[in-house]
């Protein structure tokens, strides 16, 4: 019997690569996508297309009602501007959504228990550590232990990308033939990627460092080169 896994799927590059990585490992997969009132709601449409491409059933929850609990972030409070620049910059802290991954992983865990799934997986990577406490290894380890206590037959929490940079995820995606052109990352939430927000800059930088052609159409395709650290040395 195949082992079953629940994969958090945002529609972005990292979670999409994780979905295809788990598929390659021959898990029976279910994808969970959550609308929580995010500015970049465009990612939810990408998640549906990706799940269809991967032939993985997807459950998409609309939890916009949580908005009042998650205010203060540029991603959930529309009066807070989306910051521009590299993810390592101090101004990127405003993109942190309060307790987001705890909420999403709790939902995924509940679904995993009801489905008798073996795993819950999410795509935190080492590049997230600068700004996002709920992507750091200490959070992953603590939540993994908490999940062990929440049920008599709990799933295991895994974050297989937590110790690798985004460029390596891009390289893995290329190997797995992930449909990267379907993925959506931009925090500004436009039809095209803006090219200036932290996640657009990180995305463009990762493709460049991986030596993989970037299929993304950016409004500003050159901005990232001006703000990534040591760009001239990385050429």
Backbone as CSV, one residue per row, in Angstrom:
resi,resn,N_x,N_y,N_z,CA_x,CA_y,CA_z,C_x,C_y,C_z
1,UNK,0.838,-1.189,0.000,0.000,0.000,0.000,0.882,1.251,0.000
2,UNK,0.542,2.215,-0.844,1.298,3.462,-0.907,1.139,4.260,0.378
3,UNK,2.221,4.938,0.769,2.124,5.905,1.845,1.450,7.160,1.329
4,UNK,0.690,7.811,2.189,-0.100,8.973,1.782,0.479,10.230,2.412
5,UNK,0.490,11.315,1.648,1.026,12.578,2.136,0.091,13.729,1.803
6,UNK,-0.003,14.674,2.740,-0.698,15.934,2.516,0.371,16.993,2.258
7,UNK,0.277,17.679,1.120,1.261,18.697,0.755,0.598,20.070,0.755
8,UNK,1.128,21.005,1.548,0.662,22.384,1.464,1.120,22.964,0.129
9,UNK,0.185,23.435,-0.661,0.484,23.932,-2.003,-0.019,25.364,-2.121
10,UNK,0.914,26.313,-2.148,0.522,27.716,-2.269,0.300,28.116,-3.722
11,UNK,0.973,27.408,-4.630,0.997,27.829,-6.029,2.326,28.447,-6.401
12,UNK,3.214,28.585,-5.403,4.539,29.141,-5.645,5.544,28.084,-6.093
13,UNK,6.746,28.542,-6.363,7.799,27.670,-6.899,8.184,26.562,-5.923
14,UNK,8.352,26.915,-4.655,8.857,25.950,-3.677,7.850,24.831,-3.410
15,UNK,6.604,25.201,-3.125,5.603,24.177,-2.797,5.258,23.330,-4.020
16,UNK,5.336,23.919,-5.208,5.086,23.144,-6.425,6.179,22.109,-6.629
17,UNK,7.421,22.527,-6.411,8.533,21.570,-6.522,8.395,20.464,-5.486
18,UNK,7.962,20.823,-4.275,7.743,19.807,-3.239,6.676,18.806,-3.673
19,UNK,5.608,19.284,-4.279,4.545,18.392,-4.751,5.093,17.378,-5.738
20,UNK,5.883,17.847,-6.702,6.444,16.950,-7.713,7.534,16.046,-7.131
21,UNK,8.238,16.540,-6.136,9.242,15.730,-5.433,8.570,14.556,-4.728
22,UNK,7.482,14.812,-4.036,6.755,13.747,-3.346,6.102,12.792,-4.345
23,UNK,5.637,13.336,-5.457,5.064,12.474,-6.490,6.125,11.531,-7.051
24,UNK,7.327,12.057,-7.240,8.436,11.231,-7.738,8.760,10.118,-6.750
25,UNK,8.535,10.368,-5.451,8.786,9.356,-4.423,7.615,8.391,-4.269
26,UNK,6.620,8.558,-5.131,5.496,7.623,-5.257,4.562,7.627,-4.052
27,UNK,4.388,8.804,-3.447,3.361,8.931,-2.421,1.988,9.072,-3.077
28,UNK,0.973,8.621,-2.384,-0.388,9.001,-2.732,-0.580,10.405,-2.178
29,UNK,-0.870,11.359,-3.046,-0.816,12.760,-2.651,-2.182,13.423,-2.589
30,UNK,-2.319,14.318,-1.627,-3.427,15.257,-1.549,-2.815,16.634,-1.330
31,UNK,-3.305,17.632,-2.048,-2.777,18.988,-1.907,-3.781,19.849,-1.143
32,UNK,-3.259,20.720,-0.278,-4.096,21.648,0.466,-3.657,23.070,0.143
33,UNK,-4.612,23.861,-0.302,-4.373,25.265,-0.643,-5.358,26.106,0.155
34,UNK,-4.884,27.213,0.736,-5.724,27.982,1.655,-5.730,29.465,1.291
35,UNK,-6.928,29.998,1.122,-7.096,31.439,1.012,-7.350,32.007,2.395
36,UNK,-6.469,32.888,2.861,-6.594,33.438,4.208,-6.717,34.960,4.157
37,UNK,-7.151,35.473,3.012,-7.275,36.913,2.854,-6.020,37.565,2.315
38,UNK,-5.132,36.766,1.692,-3.867,37.291,1.201,-4.051,38.208,-0.007
39,UNK,-3.188,39.227,-0.069,-3.174,40.150,-1.193,-2.895,39.397,-2.505
40,UNK,-1.958,38.461,-2.448,-1.550,37.721,-3.650,-2.456,36.499,-3.862
41,UNK,-3.760,36.748,-3.911,-4.744,35.684,-4.095,-4.567,34.982,-5.448
42,UNK,-3.866,35.652,-6.342,-3.579,35.076,-7.658,-2.879,33.712,-7.535
43,UNK,-2.172,33.485,-6.422,-1.468,32.218,-6.242,-2.428,31.035,-6.128
44,UNK,-3.648,31.280,-5.675,-4.605,30.187,-5.525,-5.009,29.613,-6.877
45,UNK,-5.184,30.476,-7.872,-5.492,30.002,-9.222,-4.330,29.174,-9.767
46,UNK,-3.102,29.622,-9.483,-1.923,28.855,-9.910,-1.917,27.471,-9.264
47,UNK,-2.286,27.413,-7.984,-2.314,26.125,-7.290,-3.265,25.135,-7.940
48,UNK,-4.421,25.618,-8.374,-5.388,24.737,-9.054,-4.820,24.198,-10.356
49,UNK,-4.172,25.062,-11.129,-3.582,24.628,-12.400,-2.468,23.608,-12.167
50,UNK,-1.669,23.848,-11.152,-0.547,22.954,-10.857,-1.039,21.586,-10.396
51,UNK,-2.026,21.565,-9.524,-2.572,20.285,-9.057,-3.161,19.496,-10.213
52,UNK,-3.819,20.204,-11.126,-4.384,19.528,-12.290,-3.275,18.953,-13.164
53,UNK,-2.206,19.728,-13.355,-1.075,19.263,-14.156,-0.417,18.037,-13.526
54,UNK,-0.321,18.049,-12.204,0.315,16.939,-11.484,-0.630,15.761,-11.275
55,UNK,-1.922,15.956,-11.604,-2.949,14.933,-11.397,-3.048,14.540,-9.926
56,UNK,-3.065,15.586,-9.086,-3.174,15.414,-7.639,-4.466,16.083,-7.169
57,UNK,-5.310,15.384,-6.423,-6.522,16.020,-5.876,-6.146,17.186,-4.962
58,UNK,-6.913,18.264,-5.051,-6.613,19.442,-4.243,-7.862,19.893,-3.504
59,UNK,-7.669,20.261,-2.247,-8.714,20.885,-1.449,-8.319,22.336,-1.255
60,UNK,-9.163,23.252,-1.711,-8.871,24.676,-1.571,-9.875,25.289,-0.593
61,UNK,-9.365,25.737,0.540,-10.202,26.313,1.579,-10.230,27.835,1.475
62,UNK,-11.403,28.418,1.673,-11.528,29.865,1.717,-11.703,30.290,3.169
63,UNK,-10.623,30.778,3.762,-10.640,31.188,5.162,-10.384,32.685,5.286
64,UNK,-10.912,33.448,4.334,-10.771,34.888,4.385,-11.319,35.494,5.661
65,UNK,-12.211,34.766,6.310,-12.790,35.219,7.579,-11.710,35.421,8.651
66,UNK,-10.541,34.798,8.442,-9.450,34.936,9.403,-8.755,36.286,9.305
67,UNK,-9.074,37.059,8.271,-8.386,38.320,8.027,-8.173,39.196,9.245
68,UNK,-9.210,39.437,10.075,-9.023,40.303,11.248,-7.989,39.783,12.247
69,UNK,-7.705,38.479,12.211,-6.717,37.905,13.126,-5.296,38.021,12.595
70,UNK,-5.158,38.367,11.321,-3.858,38.315,10.656,-3.398,39.685,10.174
71,UNK,-3.966,40.745,10.714,-3.653,42.083,10.222,-2.244,42.512,10.631
72,UNK,-1.771,43.551,9.950,-0.449,44.094,10.253,0.620,43.702,9.263
73,UNK,0.332,42.726,8.411,1.264,42.288,7.377,0.894,42.943,6.051
74,UNK,1.896,43.187,5.218,1.618,43.725,3.881,0.795,42.757,3.054
75,UNK,0.761,41.492,3.457,0.047,40.473,2.680,-1.408,40.310,3.091
76,UNK,-1.782,40.862,4.229,-3.165,40.727,4.692,-3.815,42.058,5.051
77,UNK,-3.031,43.122,5.136,-3.564,44.466,5.380,-3.266,45.320,4.152
78,UNK,-4.297,45.657,3.413,-4.092,46.316,2.130,-3.648,47.772,2.272
79,UNK,-3.668,48.285,3.489,-3.150,49.635,3.722,-1.654,49.632,4.029
80,UNK,-1.055,48.435,4.111,0.384,48.305,4.335,1.054,48.014,2.993
81,UNK,1.920,48.890,2.502,2.543,48.677,1.193,3.438,47.445,1.179
82,UNK,3.490,46.773,0.031,4.409,45.653,-0.155,5.816,46.216,-0.325
83,UNK,6.763,45.808,0.518,8.122,46.351,0.412,8.861,45.807,-0.810
84,UNK,9.769,46.629,-1.326,10.599,46.220,-2.453,12.015,45.967,-1.978
85,UNK,12.722,45.086,-2.703,14.112,44.818,-2.366,14.394,43.348,-2.147
86,UNK,15.566,43.078,-1.591,16.006,41.710,-1.336,15.435,41.211,-0.011
87,UNK,15.182,39.913,0.072,14.590,39.333,1.280,15.409,39.566,2.543
88,UNK,16.706,39.764,2.389,17.548,39.953,3.569,17.403,41.349,4.176
89,UNK,16.728,42.247,3.475,16.571,43.618,3.971,15.612,43.668,5.155
90,UNK,15.862,44.611,6.059,15.045,44.718,7.272,13.575,45.006,6.971
91,UNK,13.302,45.715,5.874,11.908,46.088,5.592,11.033,44.901,5.216
92,UNK,11.628,43.743,4.964,10.849,42.567,4.577,10.096,41.950,5.755
93,UNK,10.415,42.356,6.982,9.721,41.805,8.151,8.223,42.084,8.098
94,UNK,7.825,43.135,7.397,6.405,43.486,7.328,5.614,42.502,6.477
95,UNK,6.295,41.618,5.742,5.592,40.611,4.947,5.203,39.382,5.771
96,UNK,5.673,39.290,7.005,5.354,38.131,7.851,3.869,38.162,8.220
97,UNK,3.155,37.080,7.916,1.742,36.946,8.279,1.671,36.261,9.648
98,UNK,1.002,36.857,10.627,1.001,36.300,11.982,0.593,34.827,12.044
99,UNK,1.537,34.001,12.476,1.261,32.583,12.769,0.761,31.788,11.564
100,UNK,1.082,32.240,10.364,0.504,31.616,9.164,0.795,30.117,9.071
101,UNK,2.059,29.757,9.186,2.371,28.342,8.981,1.837,27.455,10.097
102,UNK,1.763,27.983,11.309,1.145,27.213,12.394,-0.309,26.895,12.054
103,UNK,-1.024,27.907,11.537,-2.423,27.708,11.167,-2.542,26.708,10.020
104,UNK,-1.773,26.925,8.964,-1.892,26.073,7.782,-1.480,24.633,8.078
105,UNK,-0.434,24.477,8.862,0.018,23.120,9.181,-0.932,22.429,10.155
106,UNK,-1.593,23.189,11.003,-2.611,22.594,11.872,-3.777,22.063,11.044
107,UNK,-4.195,22.838,10.039,-5.263,22.379,9.151,-4.828,21.137,8.386
108,UNK,-3.610,21.165,7.863,-3.102,20.017,7.102,-2.996,18.778,7.985
109,UNK,-2.616,18.982,9.252,-2.505,17.860,10.184,-3.872,17.246,10.469
110,UNK,-4.870,18.094,10.663,-6.225,17.583,10.902,-6.700,16.759,9.713
111,UNK,-6.452,17.264,8.517,-6.860,16.527,7.313,-6.091,15.215,7.208
112,UNK,-4.798,15.270,7.518,-3.981,14.050,7.459,-4.498,12.988,8.430
113,UNK,-4.873,13.412,9.621,-5.400,12.457,10.605,-6.697,11.834,10.094
114,UNK,-7.576,12.674,9.539,-8.860,12.155,9.061,-8.688,11.251,7.846
115,UNK,-7.642,11.513,7.051,-7.368,10.687,5.868,-6.437,9.516,6.167
116,UNK,-5.969,9.455,7.412,-4.982,8.451,7.824,-3.729,8.536,6.955
117,UNK,-3.327,9.775,6.675,-2.110,10.013,5.897,-0.884,9.878,6.792
118,UNK,0.225,9.538,6.189,1.455,9.313,6.939,2.259,10.588,7.159
119,UNK,2.128,11.528,6.213,2.979,12.710,6.236,2.195,13.988,6.010
120,UNK,2.697,15.065,6.599,2.322,16.429,6.236,3.615,17.101,5.793
121,UNK,3.587,17.763,4.636,4.810,18.343,4.085,4.608,19.804,3.720
122,UNK,5.628,20.628,4.030,5.610,22.003,3.530,7.011,22.402,3.095
123,UNK,7.085,23.506,2.323,8.287,23.773,1.536,9.156,24.886,2.087
124,UNK,9.249,25.021,3.399,10.191,25.988,3.972,11.603,25.671,3.487
125,UNK,12.367,26.723,3.188,13.759,26.513,2.783,14.662,27.476,3.532
126,UNK,15.962,27.286,3.412,16.895,28.020,4.265,16.880,29.519,3.972
127,UNK,16.507,29.910,2.768,16.426,31.322,2.432,15.309,32.046,3.155
128,UNK,14.343,31.303,3.688,13.242,31.907,4.450,13.655,32.321,5.852
129,UNK,14.805,31.830,6.310,15.147,31.958,7.717,15.389,33.398,8.154
130,UNK,15.830,34.264,7.233,16.121,35.648,7.597,14.904,36.350,8.201
131,UNK,13.730,36.113,7.609,12.554,36.884,7.985,11.424,36.066,8.612
132,UNK,11.350,34.771,8.329,10.155,34.011,8.694,10.436,33.000,9.808
133,UNK,10.066,33.333,11.047,10.325,32.421,12.162,9.674,31.052,11.967
134,UNK,8.512,31.016,11.280,7.808,29.740,11.124,8.321,28.914,9.946
135,UNK,9.500,29.281,9.449,10.195,28.454,8.455,11.536,27.956,8.986
136,UNK,11.883,28.366,10.196,13.179,27.997,10.759,13.143,26.589,11.331
137,UNK,14.329,25.977,11.373,14.417,24.583,11.799,13.888,24.376,13.213
138,UNK,14.123,25.354,14.093,13.663,25.197,15.473,12.133,25.133,15.537
139,UNK,11.454,25.894,14.676,9.991,25.829,14.608,9.549,24.473,14.060
140,UNK,10.180,24.030,12.988,9.827,22.745,12.375,9.972,21.621,13.393
141,UNK,11.096,21.620,14.111,11.352,20.554,15.087,10.331,20.581,16.223
142,UNK,10.005,21.787,16.696,9.050,21.904,17.800,7.653,21.482,17.373
143,UNK,7.241,21.905,16.172,5.909,21.538,15.706,5.819,20.039,15.409
144,UNK,6.895,19.481,14.912,6.914,18.027,14.669,6.643,17.264,15.973
145,UNK,7.261,17.724,17.054,7.047,17.075,18.350,5.626,17.300,18.852
146,UNK,5.077,18.490,18.636,3.700,18.771,19.062,2.706,17.903,18.310
147,UNK,2.942,17.710,17.011,2.037,16.884,16.199,2.035,15.440,16.696
148,UNK,3.165,14.985,17.181,3.234,13.624,17.716,2.292,13.434,18.908
149,UNK,1.955,14.545,19.573,1.127,14.480,20.783,-0.347,14.759,20.526
150,UNK,-0.694,15.110,19.282,-2.060,15.588,19.042,-3.034,14.477,18.671
151,UNK,-2.532,13.258,18.473,-3.413,12.152,18.073,-2.731,10.838,18.411
152,UNK,-3.517,9.794,18.513,-2.932,8.472,18.784,-2.200,7.902,17.580
153,UNK,-2.563,8.378,16.377,-1.885,7.935,15.159,-1.528,9.166,14.322
154,UNK,-0.597,9.968,14.821,-0.314,11.240,14.170,0.523,11.073,12.901
155,UNK,0.384,12.008,11.963,1.276,12.016,10.801,2.623,12.608,11.191
156,UNK,3.604,12.408,10.343,4.922,13.010,10.539,4.994,14.308,9.751
157,UNK,5.531,15.349,10.360,5.759,16.611,9.660,7.138,16.572,9.006
158,UNK,7.188,16.871,7.708,8.477,16.941,7.026,8.594,18.279,6.291
159,UNK,9.820,18.757,6.216,10.151,19.965,5.451,11.479,19.682,4.753
160,UNK,11.452,18.901,3.678,12.691,18.390,3.083,13.600,19.446,2.471
161,UNK,13.105,20.674,2.298,13.939,21.729,1.716,14.491,22.680,2.777
162,UNK,14.282,22.386,4.039,14.566,23.361,5.100,16.047,23.698,5.242
163,UNK,16.919,22.883,4.676,18.352,23.132,4.818,19.023,23.432,3.491
164,UNK,18.238,23.742,2.471,18.822,24.049,1.159,18.319,25.405,0.677
165,UNK,19.113,26.097,-0.151,18.696,27.401,-0.683,17.739,27.244,-1.863
166,UNK,17.096,28.332,-2.210,16.090,28.314,-3.266,16.694,27.929,-4.623
167,UNK,17.940,28.306,-4.871,18.565,27.952,-6.142,18.623,26.432,-6.324
168,UNK,18.845,25.713,-5.238,18.863,24.248,-5.336,17.465,23.696,-5.575
169,UNK,16.458,24.383,-5.069,15.085,23.967,-5.356,14.785,24.144,-6.841
170,UNK,15.251,25.245,-7.414,15.080,25.467,-8.854,15.780,24.359,-9.652
171,UNK,16.984,23.999,-9.244,17.707,22.914,-9.930,16.950,21.599,-9.826
172,UNK,16.409,21.311,-8.650,15.619,20.099,-8.469,14.377,20.143,-9.348
173,UNK,13.732,21.304,-9.398,12.536,21.457,-10.229,12.846,21.185,-11.696
174,UNK,13.992,21.656,-12.139,14.406,21.411,-13.525,14.573,19.912,-13.764
175,UNK,15.183,19.214,-12.826,15.386,17.766,-12.945,14.058,17.013,-12.975
176,UNK,13.106,17.472,-12.146,11.808,16.805,-12.037,10.820,17.232,-13.129
177,UNK,11.270,18.183,-13.980,10.397,18.708,-15.044,9.117,19.338,-14.465
178,UNK,9.305,20.108,-13.405,8.205,20.835,-12.789,7.735,21.943,-13.740
179,UNK,6.436,22.132,-13.920,5.936,23.191,-14.807,6.074,24.568,-14.140
180,UNK,7.301,25.057,-14.092,7.584,26.292,-13.367,6.870,27.496,-13.965
181,UNK,6.521,27.407,-15.231,5.809,28.519,-15.866,4.400,28.702,-15.282
182,UNK,3.893,27.684,-14.604,2.565,27.783,-13.998,2.613,28.380,-12.596
183,UNK,3.792,28.441,-11.992,3.888,28.875,-10.605,3.775,30.394,-10.490
184,UNK,3.342,30.836,-9.315,3.156,32.273,-9.076,3.694,32.615,-7.700
185,UNK,4.523,33.665,-7.636,5.178,34.011,-6.377,4.939,35.434,-5.901
186,UNK,4.554,36.338,-6.772,4.614,37.779,-6.493,3.729,38.205,-5.333
187,UNK,4.315,38.932,-4.378,3.572,39.426,-3.224,2.663,40.603,-3.558
188,UNK,2.911,41.265,-4.682,2.057,42.388,-5.053,0.724,41.924,-5.620
189,UNK,0.685,40.712,-6.146,-0.585,40.099,-6.532,-1.125,40.482,-7.891
190,UNK,-0.295,41.073,-8.760,-0.755,41.447,-10.091,-0.813,40.267,-11.044
191,UNK,-1.313,40.509,-12.234,-1.379,39.440,-13.237,0.023,38.978,-13.617
192,UNK,0.950,39.941,-13.770,2.357,39.621,-13.977,3.101,39.765,-12.647
193,UNK,4.239,39.096,-12.533,5.110,39.319,-11.382,5.676,40.738,-11.466
194,UNK,5.689,41.443,-10.334,6.145,42.836,-10.359,7.640,42.947,-10.604
195,UNK,8.415,41.964,-10.105,9.858,41.999,-10.277,10.589,42.782,-9.202
196,UNK,9.848,43.439,-8.293,10.476,44.321,-7.319,10.261,43.903,-5.859
197,UNK,9.230,43.119,-5.589,8.993,42.678,-4.203,10.029,41.619,-3.823
198,UNK,10.114,41.340,-2.537,11.129,40.413,-2.062,11.058,39.047,-2.705
199,UNK,9.844,38.543,-2.882,9.730,37.187,-3.422,10.038,37.140,-4.917
200,UNK,9.746,38.218,-5.639,10.138,38.279,-7.052,11.656,38.336,-7.193
201,UNK,12.292,39.158,-6.349,13.748,39.275,-6.379,14.394,37.927,-6.053
202,UNK,13.882,37.270,-5.012,14.424,35.969,-4.623,14.228,34.943,-5.735
203,UNK,13.080,34.982,-6.386,12.782,34.046,-7.471,13.758,34.235,-8.642
204,UNK,13.917,35.485,-9.076,14.816,35.764,-10.199,16.255,35.400,-9.849
205,UNK,16.667,35.715,-8.626,18.023,35.383,-8.173,18.248,33.870,-8.180
206,UNK,17.252,33.110,-7.730,17.390,31.650,-7.649,17.557,31.027,-9.035
207,UNK,16.762,31.472,-9.997,16.920,30.964,-11.360,18.316,31.287,-11.885
208,UNK,18.774,32.510,-11.625,20.087,32.930,-12.101,21.192,32.067,-11.497
209,UNK,21.154,31.881,-10.168,22.191,31.106,-9.499,22.152,29.633,-9.887
210,UNK,20.960,29.138,-10.219,20.828,27.731,-10.628,21.222,27.522,-12.092
211,UNK,21.340,28.599,-12.836,21.656,28.472,-14.257,20.507,27.906,-15.067
212,UNK,19.286,28.162,-14.604,18.077,27.660,-15.256,17.319,28.848,-15.856
213,UNK,16.843,28.689,-17.072,16.088,29.761,-17.724,14.831,30.080,-16.939
214,UNK,14.650,31.354,-16.635,13.493,31.801,-15.860,12.327,32.074,-16.808
215,UNK,11.219,31.317,-16.679,10.082,31.519,-17.577,9.154,32.653,-17.144
216,UNK,9.496,33.329,-16.040,8.605,34.322,-15.445,8.609,35.622,-16.234
217,UNK,7.440,36.203,-16.415,7.325,37.519,-17.021,7.200,38.545,-15.897
218,UNK,8.209,39.419,-15.795,8.245,40.435,-14.755,7.919,41.813,-15.337
219,UNK,7.239,42.625,-14.539,7.029,44.019,-14.943,8.368,44.756,-15.016
220,UNK,9.245,44.481,-14.059,10.591,45.062,-14.042,11.579,43.907,-13.964
221,UNK,12.131,43.542,-15.110,12.968,42.340,-15.192,14.415,42.587,-14.790
222,UNK,14.809,43.842,-14.576,16.201,44.144,-14.270,16.433,44.544,-12.818
223,UNK,15.371,44.834,-12.105,15.500,45.379,-10.754,16.299,44.459,-9.833
224,UNK,16.059,43.150,-9.915,16.684,42.218,-8.983,18.208,42.284,-9.025
225,UNK,18.766,42.577,-10.195,20.223,42.627,-10.331,20.827,43.770,-9.510
226,UNK,20.023,44.797,-9.258,20.512,45.975,-8.538,20.506,45.775,-7.029
227,UNK,19.730,44.829,-6.543,19.534,44.735,-5.091,20.047,43.450,-4.462
228,UNK,20.378,42.418,-5.252,20.895,41.217,-4.598,22.333,41.467,-4.164
229,UNK,22.711,40.945,-3.012,24.072,41.154,-2.523,25.114,40.558,-3.465
230,UNK,26.172,41.328,-3.753,27.315,40.834,-4.528,26.944,40.304,-5.911
231,UNK,25.979,40.960,-6.559,25.578,40.482,-7.887,26.775,40.406,-8.843
232,UNK,27.626,41.409,-8.804,28.762,41.424,-9.733,29.693,40.249,-9.484
233,UNK,29.811,39.828,-8.217,30.690,38.700,-7.901,30.063,37.358,-8.299
234,UNK,28.733,37.344,-8.446,28.034,36.100,-8.758,27.929,35.846,-10.255
235,UNK,28.334,36.820,-11.050,28.249,36.662,-12.503,29.123,35.514,-12.980
